[in-house]
Amino acid sequence: MANRFRNERIKIKLTKEEKEVFEKKMKMAKCKTMNHFLRKVVSESNIYVVDLQPFREIQGSLFRYANSVNQIAKRVNSTSVIYSDDIKDMQSQIEHISKEIWQIHSLLLNKTINKGDDI
């Protein structure tokens, strides 16, 4: 064992469901052994850390905007009148959230394009 190139051992425990997923992915990767699959995954896979804060902020904005629309709908239903300020406010809120979503889309697209350039 001292002369082996790969002499470090890793031991993992999996649930039955995790093992089934592991074996399914191993077959998809066309690896015949777990050792080969693990080495392939470790050496060829990239790790991505995703900051979910922008999504949380958009979710909060959507919640606030939905509440605002509900308040406007209640007022319109009770008075049968909609104010131009309410329409402008809804339009600005939609524009704001659209810009945020577009920024995230652009960021993700740039990450994808940059990843493709590395290959």
N, C-alpha and C positions, 0 to 999 in steps of 0.2 A: 504494500500500500504506500510505502514511502516513496517509491519511484513513479507513482502515478502523477500525471500532469494535473488532473482534477482530483485533489485530495480533500477538499472541503465538503462537508455534508450539511444539507438543510433538511429538516424534518417538519412536515406540516400535517395538521389534522383538519379534515373536512367533514361536513355533514354529508349525508347521502345525496341530497339535492346539489350541493356544491360540487361533489365528485362527478355527478352526471353532467353538469355544465362544463366542468374541467375536461372531461373525456370528450364531450361533443366538440369543444373548441380545439382540442388536440387533433381530432379527426379532420376538422375543417382546415387546420394548418398543415395537414398531411405529415404529421410527425408520428413516428412509430413508437417512440418511448417518451415517458414523462420527462426524463432528463433532457432529451433533445428539444421537446416543447418548451420547457422552462428556460433553457439557454437561449432559444430563439426569441421568446417573449422578452427576456431581459435585454438581450443585445440589439434587437431590432425595433422594439416598441419605444415610442416617446411617451413621456409623462406630461400631462397637461394639468395645470392648476387653473381652475376657472373661478374668477371672482364673481360671486353671485349678487354682490351689492347693487349693481345697476338694475338687475332684474327685480330686486326687492323694492328699489326706488320707483320703478315703473309700476309695480304692483300697487304700491301706496298711492301713486298718482291716479291710477285707474280707479281705485277705491274712492278717492276724494272726488274725482270727476263724475263717477256714477252717482254718488250722493248728491252732487250739485244738480245733475240732470233730474234726479228724482224730486228734488225740491222744486225745480222749475216745472216739472210735470204736475206736481200737486197744485201749484199756484195756477197753472193754465187750466187744469180741470175744475178748480173752484171759481175762477174769474172769467174763463174763456178768453183771456187776453195773454199774449206773449209779448214781452218787451224786446226791443232791438238790442238792448244791453245784454240780455240773457243769451240771445243768439250769438252776439259777438264774443261773449265770455266762453260759450261752448266751442266756438270756432278756434279761439286762442288756445283752449285746453287741448283740443284735438291736434292742433298744430304743434304744440309743445310735446305731447306724447309721441307724435309721429317723428319729430326730430330726434328724440331720445332713442326710439326704436331704430331709426336709420343709422345713428351713431354706433349702436351695438352691432347692427348688421354689417356696417363697413369695417368695424374692428374685427369681427369674426371672418369676414371675407379676406381681409388682409392677412390674417393668421393662416388661412387656408392657402392663399396664393404663396406666401412666404414658405410654407411647409412644402408645397409642390416644387419650389425652386431648389430646395435642398437635395432633392432626389436625383 
